Amino acid sequence: MLLLAIDTSGRNGSLALARGETTDKLEILELLPLAGRMYSAQLIPQLKIGLERHQLTKADLDGFAVVAGPGSFTGLRVGLSTVKALADVLKKPIAAVSVLQAAARVTGSHGHVIVAVDAGRQLVFVGDYEITPDLTISSSREVLVPVDDFLNSVEGSSAFIASADRMVLDSARQRGVKINEIAAPQADTIARLGFEQLLAGRGITADLLEPNYLRPSDAELFSVSKRP
């Protein structure tokens, strides 16, 4: 299986080409950066570069993995619309991946794992998971909360708590709450999670792919605030 993985959920993104038959033999052929606020201009050219480097074309792709959220509204729309268009034309399955689950995978931990991603405006996206030793998620909860509420909830917790975002880490340090610093997940991690979904038969078609914002858009917020 040749898989294209895309993450345009945050300030900076990436795309990956991966190939394999089983999850333990998945090879990352390419991991290419995508600069924030330039996703629309960079995504297709970077994909073309990655494919041509391996004498491949879009027609060789067998499936897609894409971060469906939570994250930047504009960024998510770019990544999702690109994958929807390609998958619809090629009639290939899609794995919709949570960036919070990707962050949990980056920790390499199992048991009770909590990860936080900066959502802006002193808010954080929080993923609360129970993860088996083989790194399968057995239960999950994803919410959007103020960073202070998040820190109150995890203070003294025995869970493995982690974040890659400076705002979260600095806020925790000021409060004396221990949070492990991790690297931000990239498209290679998205590829691995997506590959597992597709092998398990949990791929979806383009018409079913929807963003997972975990919050209303700014337009909706402003509309509500102006109502009498």
C-alpha positions in Angstrom: 0.0 0.0 0.0 1.3 3.4 -1.0 -0.2 6.0 1.4 -0.2 9.8 1.3 -0.5 11.5 4.7 -1.2 15.2 5.3 -1.2 17.4 8.3 -2.3 21.0 7.9 -3.9 21.4 11.3 -1.3 23.7 13.0 1.0 26.6 12.5 3.3 24.4 10.4 2.4 21.2 8.6 3.9 18.3 6.6 3.1 15.6 4.2 4.5 12.1 4.0 4.6 9.2 1.5 4.6 5.8 3.1 4.6 2.3 1.8 4.2 -1.1 3.4 2.2 -4.3 3.8 2.1 -4.4 7.7 2.3 -1.8 10.4 5.7 -3.0 11.6 7.1 -2.8 8.1 5.8 0.6 7.1 8.5 2.6 5.3 8.4 6.4 5.3 9.5 7.3 1.8 9.2 11.1 2.1 8.5 13.6 4.9 8.2 17.1 3.5 7.5 20.3 5.4 4.6 22.7 4.7 5.0 26.2 5.8 2.1 27.7 7.8 -0.2 30.1 6.0 1.1 28.8 2.7 -0.6 25.4 2.6 -2.7 26.1 -0.5 0.4 27.2 -2.4 2.7 24.4 -1.2 0.6 21.2 -0.9 0.4 20.1 -4.5 3.9 21.2 -5.5 5.4 19.3 -2.5 3.3 16.2 -3.3 4.6 16.4 -6.9 8.2 16.6 -5.7 7.8 13.6 -3.4 6.1 11.4 -6.0 8.6 12.3 -8.8 11.5 11.5 -6.6 10.3 7.9 -6.4 9.1 7.7 -10.0 5.5 7.6 -8.8 2.3 9.4 -9.9 -0.9 10.2 -8.1 -2.5 7.2 -9.7 -0.1 4.9 -7.7 -1.6 6.0 -4.4 -3.6 3.4 -2.6 -5.0 5.4 0.3 -4.9 8.6 2.3 -4.4 9.7 5.9 -5.3 13.2 6.9 -5.6 15.2 10.1 -9.3 15.9 10.4 -8.8 18.0 13.6 -8.8 19.6 15.9 -6.9 22.7 14.7 -6.8 25.7 12.5 -10.1 26.1 10.5 -8.3 27.4 7.4 -5.5 24.8 7.6 -7.9 21.9 8.1 -10.0 23.0 5.1 -7.0 23.0 2.8 -5.8 19.5 3.8 -9.3 18.0 3.8 -10.3 19.5 0.5 -7.1 18.2 -1.1 -7.6 14.7 0.2 -11.3 14.7 -0.7 -10.6 15.7 -4.3 -7.8 13.1 -4.8 -9.7 10.3 -3.1 -12.8 11.0 -5.0 -11.0 10.9 -8.4 -8.9 7.9 -7.5 -11.7 6.1 -5.6 -9.3 5.3 -2.7 -10.1 5.1 1.0 -9.3 7.8 3.6 -8.3 7.5 7.2 -9.3 10.5 9.3 -6.8 11.0 12.1 -7.0 13.1 15.2 -3.9 15.3 15.9 -4.5 14.6 19.6 -4.2 10.9 19.0 -1.0 11.6 17.0 0.4 13.5 19.9 -0.4 10.6 22.2 1.3 8.2 19.9 4.4 10.5 19.9 4.7 10.0 23.6 5.4 6.3 23.1 3.6 5.7 26.5 0.7 3.4 27.4 -1.7 3.5 30.3 -3.4 6.8 31.1 -2.1 9.4 28.7 -3.2 13.0 28.4 -2.0 15.4 25.7 -2.7 19.1 25.2 -2.5 21.2 22.1 -2.6 25.0 22.0 -5.9 26.2 20.5 -5.2 29.9 20.8 -6.9 32.5 23.1 -5.6 30.7 26.2 -7.6 27.5 25.2 -6.3 24.0 24.7 -7.5 20.9 22.9 -7.1 18.0 25.3 -7.0 14.3 24.5 -7.5 11.9 27.4 -6.7 8.3 26.5 -6.3 4.8 27.9 -3.7 3.1 25.7 -2.8 -0.6 25.7 0.8 -1.8 25.6 0.6 -2.3 21.9 -0.3 1.4 21.6 -4.0 0.8 20.7 -6.4 3.4 22.2 -9.0 1.6 24.2 -10.9 4.7 25.4 -10.7 8.3 24.5 -12.2 11.8 25.3 -11.3 15.0 23.4 -12.4 18.4 24.6 -11.7 22.1 24.3 -11.1 23.9 27.6 -9.3 27.0 29.0 -5.7 26.2 29.8 -6.2 27.0 33.5 -9.0 24.5 33.7 -6.8 21.9 32.0 -4.0 22.5 34.5 -6.4 22.3 37.4 -7.7 19.0 36.2 -4.3 17.3 35.7 -2.5 18.7 38.8 -1.4 15.7 40.9 -2.6 13.3 38.2 -0.7 10.0 37.8 -1.3 10.1 34.1 1.5 10.7 31.6 0.8 14.3 30.6 2.4 15.8 27.6 2.4 18.7 25.2 4.6 20.1 22.4 3.3 23.7 22.6 5.3 26.4 24.4 2.2 28.2 25.8 1.0 25.0 27.5 4.5 24.1 28.8 5.1 27.7 30.1 1.7 27.9 31.8 2.3 24.5 33.5 5.8 25.6 34.7 4.4 28.8 36.2 1.8 26.7 38.0 4.2 24.1 39.1 2.4 21.4 37.2 4.6 18.7 35.6 4.1 18.2 31.9 6.4 16.2 29.6 7.6 18.1 26.6 7.3 16.1 23.3 8.0 16.8 19.7 5.0 17.9 17.7 3.6 15.1 15.6 4.3 15.2 11.9 2.9 13.5 8.8 4.9 10.3 9.4 3.0 9.7 12.6 -0.2 10.5 10.8 0.8 7.9 8.1 1.3 5.2 10.7 -2.0 5.9 12.4 -3.8 6.1 9.1 -2.2 2.9 7.9 -3.4 1.1 10.9 -7.0 2.3 10.3 -7.0 1.3 6.7 -5.6 -2.1 7.4 -8.3 -2.6 10.0 -10.9 -1.7 7.3 -11.9 1.6 8.9 -11.3 3.8 5.9 -14.0 6.1 4.7 -15.0 7.6 1.4 -14.5 11.2 0.3 -18.1 12.2 0.9 -17.9 11.1 4.6 -14.8 13.1 5.4 -15.6 16.0 7.7 -13.5 18.3 9.9 -13.5 17.9 13.7 -13.1 21.4 15.0 -14.1 20.8 18.7 -15.4 24.4 18.7 -17.5 26.9 16.7 -15.8 29.0 14.0 -14.9 32.6 14.7 -17.7 33.7 12.4 -20.2 31.7 14.5 -18.8 33.2 17.7 -19.0 36.7 16.4 -22.5 36.1 15.2 -23.6 34.8 18.6 -22.0 37.7 20.4 -24.0 40.3 18.3 -27.4 38.7 18.8 -29.6 40.7 21.2 
